[in-house]
């Protein structure tokens, strides 16, 4: 992981962090547009909703 992602994840509570990591692993095995979708040719959005909060990570 990139340094900034680790800092972001470290600031989250344990359950939120585990949900995001679980969804990252889940997205590796299945193509679920609710989790991972293409925004532009080179930008992807990874989204997790947990405990009424939305977490969005962008990948390039």
Secondary structure, DSSP 8 states (H G I E B T S, - for coil): --HHHHHHHHHS-HHHHHHHHHHHHHHHHS--TTTEEE-SSS-EEEEEEETTEEEEEEE-
